[in-house]
Amino acid sequence: MPQGVTANYLVVFLAAVVGFLAIALMFAANYLLAPRRASPLKGLPVECGIPPVPFAWTQINIRYYAFAILFLIFDVEAVFLFPWAVLFLKAAPVVFYEMLVFLGILLFGLVYGWRKGMLVWR
């Protein structure tokens, strides 16, 4: 194996060791510094800050799910859009214009969801 390849593996190994040590240090600090007060409410399963009720079958409005999906689609797309645009505008302008077509399709989906009232809280 060439010398440079071994050095690269050593750097990756050292980064992994430092990462695991940092995580272990944070867990130890949390264990030592966190306040501990026992109460019966802490042992209950809680979802979104709402204490559990005896009946598990409740109706959830589909609007919450649709809003969350729309948020994820546009949030993830926005995170990757700027670095992608900077990279491909210089390297391959054709790919940049293909992304503009994709953004047009996403914009159409956003307008459609807006017209259907999926983004309006009632």
C-alpha positions in Angstrom: 0.0 0.0 0.0 1.4 3.4 -0.9 2.5 5.7 2.0 -0.1 8.4 1.2 -3.0 5.9 1.4 -1.9 4.7 4.9 -1.7 8.3 6.1 -5.3 9.0 4.9 -6.6 5.9 6.8 -4.7 7.1 9.9 -6.4 10.5 9.7 -9.8 8.9 9.3 -9.1 6.6 12.3 -7.9 9.5 14.4 -11.0 11.6 13.5 -13.2 8.6 14.5 -11.4 8.2 17.8 -11.7 11.9 18.6 -15.4 11.9 17.7 -16.1 8.9 19.9 -14.2 10.5 22.8 -16.1 13.8 22.4 -19.4 11.9 22.5 -18.3 9.9 25.6 -17.2 13.1 27.3 -20.6 14.8 26.6 -22.5 11.8 27.9 -20.3 11.7 31.1 -20.8 15.5 31.6 -24.5 15.0 31.2 -24.5 12.2 33.7 -22.5 14.1 36.3 -24.1 17.6 35.9 -27.8 16.9 35.0 -30.3 17.4 37.9 -32.2 14.3 38.9 -35.7 14.6 40.4 -37.8 11.5 40.3 -41.6 11.9 39.7 -44.4 9.6 38.6 -45.0 11.8 35.5 -41.5 11.2 34.2 -42.1 7.5 33.7 -45.2 8.0 31.5 -45.0 7.8 27.7 -45.6 11.3 26.4 -46.0 12.4 22.8 -45.6 16.1 21.9 -46.1 17.2 25.5 -49.6 15.7 25.8 -50.2 13.2 28.6 -51.6 9.9 27.4 -55.3 9.3 27.5 -57.1 5.9 27.9 -58.4 5.9 24.3 -55.6 5.4 21.8 -57.9 5.7 18.7 -58.1 9.3 17.8 -58.5 11.0 14.5 -55.7 13.2 13.3 -56.4 15.7 10.5 -54.6 14.8 7.3 -53.7 18.5 6.9 -51.0 18.1 9.5 -49.4 15.2 7.5 -49.7 17.0 4.2 -48.2 20.2 5.6 -45.3 18.2 7.1 -44.6 16.5 3.8 -44.7 19.8 1.9 -42.3 21.3 4.4 -39.8 18.4 4.1 -39.9 18.5 0.3 -39.2 22.2 0.1 -36.8 22.3 3.0 -34.5 19.5 1.8 -34.7 20.9 -1.8 -33.7 24.4 -0.6 -30.7 23.1 1.5 -29.1 21.4 -1.6 -30.1 24.0 -4.1 -27.6 26.8 -3.5 -24.4 24.6 -3.5 -25.7 22.7 -6.4 -26.4 25.9 -8.4 -23.0 27.4 -7.7 -21.3 24.2 -8.8 -23.2 23.5 -12.0 -23.7 27.0 -13.2 -20.0 27.2 -13.9 -19.4 23.6 -15.0 -22.4 22.7 -17.0 -25.1 25.3 -17.8 -27.4 22.7 -19.4 -27.7 20.9 -16.0 -28.5 24.2 -14.4 -31.4 24.8 -16.7 -32.7 21.3 -16.1 -32.8 22.2 -12.4 -34.8 25.2 -13.3 -37.4 22.9 -14.9 -37.4 20.8 -11.8 -37.9 23.9 -9.6 -40.8 24.9 -11.9 -42.4 21.5 -11.2 -41.9 22.0 -7.5 -43.4 25.5 -7.7 -46.4 24.0 -9.5 -46.8 21.6 -6.6 -46.6 24.4 -4.1 -49.2 26.5 -5.9 -51.5 23.4 -6.2 -51.2 22.7 -2.5 -51.8 26.4 -1.7 -54.9 26.5 -4.0 -56.3 23.4 -2.4 -55.9 25.0 1.1 -53.3 22.6 2.4 -51.2 25.5 3.7 -54.0 27.3 5.5 -54.5 26.5 9.2 -58.2 26.6 10.3 
